[in-house]
Amino acid sequence: MKPDIHPDYRPVLFHDVSANAFWLIGSTIDTDKTYSHSDGKTYPYVTLDVSSASHPVYTGQERKAKTEGRVAGFNKRFAAFTSR
């Protein structure tokens, strides 16, 4: 491998601001921000709008779609006309 062409892999602190959740994981993302984590060390810092902690699909708070299909809805609406 060529030297000095690969990005720096280091621990980075990710923060989901909508759920106020933090993750410290290894990443090559480039950021100028830093943040002091609960362990007392300062890490590169990246804010996130949505993550698995706040996204409705992962938290189970998504809205359920209607279970009846188009044909069932049609039959329900026009049942009075078809029974004549």
C-alpha positions in Angstrom: 0.0 0.0 0.0 1.1 3.5 -0.6 2.1 5.5 2.5 0.2 8.7 3.5 -2.9 8.3 1.3 -5.2 6.6 3.7 -7.5 8.7 6.0 -6.8 8.7 9.7 -8.9 6.0 11.5 -9.6 7.2 15.1 -12.3 7.1 17.8 -15.0 9.7 17.0 -17.9 10.8 19.2 -21.2 10.9 17.4 -24.1 12.8 19.0 -27.8 12.4 18.0 -29.1 15.8 19.0 -32.8 14.8 18.8 -32.4 11.9 21.2 -29.4 13.3 23.1 -27.6 10.0 22.6 -23.8 9.6 22.2 -21.7 6.9 20.4 -18.0 6.6 20.5 -16.9 4.5 17.5 -14.0 4.3 15.1 -14.3 6.4 12.0 -12.4 8.2 9.3 -14.9 11.1 9.1 -13.2 14.6 8.9 -14.4 17.1 11.5 -12.9 20.2 13.1 -15.2 20.0 16.2 -14.1 18.4 19.5 -16.1 17.4 22.6 -15.1 16.2 26.0 -16.8 12.8 26.6 -17.9 11.4 30.0 -14.6 9.4 30.3 -12.8 12.7 30.5 -11.0 12.5 27.1 -11.6 14.9 24.2 -12.6 13.3 20.9 -13.5 14.6 17.4 -17.2 15.3 17.4 -20.0 14.9 14.8 -23.6 15.8 15.3 -26.4 13.8 13.7 -30.1 14.7 13.1 -31.3 11.2 12.9 -29.9 7.9 14.2 -31.2 4.5 15.4 -32.0 6.2 18.7 -34.4 8.7 17.2 -35.7 7.3 13.9 -39.3 6.1 14.1 -38.6 2.8 12.3 -36.0 1.7 14.9 -37.8 3.0 17.9 -41.1 1.4 17.1 -43.0 4.7 17.0 -43.8 4.7 13.3 -47.4 5.1 12.2 -49.0 1.9 11.0 -50.4 1.9 7.5 -54.0 0.9 6.8 -54.3 -2.8 6.9 -57.1 -3.1 4.4 -56.3 -3.0 0.7 -57.9 -1.0 -2.1 -60.3 -3.7 -3.0 -61.5 -4.1 0.5 -62.0 -0.4 0.8 -63.9 -0.3 -2.4 -66.2 -3.1 -1.4 -66.8 -1.5 2.0 -67.8 1.8 0.4 -70.0 0.4 -2.3 -71.5 -2.6 -0.4 -74.9 -1.0 -0.3 -75.0 -0.8 -4.1 -73.8 -4.3 -4.8 -76.4 -6.0 -2.5 -79.4 -4.9 -4.6 
